[in-house]
């Protein structure tokens, strides 16, 4: 068993997957790559994509730094899936420049595919294959030599703690085990970038937390993670940086803390019998930075301590003859950030 297979984060070890890190670094020493910023593993410049007369992606530009966990968020129809499908070569590039792991996507799509791994949102496992057969079949598809393939299978199953399930058919695995198997399969080719599409969707809270640990371990071993999720707490807890796309354009990019701090000191949720009139009633309060309508009523970001501002808001609304249904005060979250920049809640959009 390799070094990394016997090391566990839960034991408090800081050195994890030593062997895995070494082979990733060896795998990255390839020639023929185009120049790009040394700290960027993905660079997207002025990307555009249309379906007939519908322009799904409009001059999108962003970069992903080598070794980070990067979250790409957006409501349904925002252009998120189209952008990701272009990056993973599932859609042809129409306009713009994309480089992944140093390779030009338009000229070297095969090289890009060799450099990435993908774990799709929908389960793509053969129900009648065992865990080991699933990995073996994947290794053969990529023409990994037999001895090396078998060693990688052992290593990856140890990483996701599925050694004891190697002879179990995938149809008998739990939802969490299936996701771990798909991650192991995605890592088998030792990708430099791993695309994870909704990796914890449908999992119970405890399994979600364990999956977060696996994702962190994969990232700590040197693999860049490109994550899409509709769980805002997941993006907040895992991401080094986040980009939000809406109406085909990147609307904001930053660290979770930067994005939350940009909203203000506090957020007040105010639900009334007439939110439109309530919004008009409080327009004169200088401490209010922005007001956004949401399914929960008005989301009001405050530039100072919200506990001092809330009584004034309540007084003005009631003074206008408007009944208040509920009022809540809290610190900004990634849900607030998403609503602020898109006007929609991601979970309510179903994507």
Secondary structure, DSSP 8 states (H G I E B T S, - for coil): --GGGG--GGGT-S---HHHHHHHHHHT--S------TTEEEEEEEEEEEETTEEEEEEEEEEEETT-EEEEE--TTSSHHHHHHHHTTSS---EEEEEETTEETTT-HHHHHHHEEEE-SS----TTSBHHHHHHHHHHHTT--HHHHHHHHHHHHHHTT-GGGTTSBGGGS-HHHHHHHHHHHHHTT--SEEEEESTTTT--HHHHHHHHHHHHHHHHTT-EEEEE-S-HHHHHHH-SEEEEEETTEEEEEE-HHHHHHHH-SEEEEEEES-HHHHHHHTTT-TTEEEEEEETTEEEEEESS-HHHHHHHHHHHHHHTT--EEEEEEE---HHHHHHHHHSS-HHHHT-
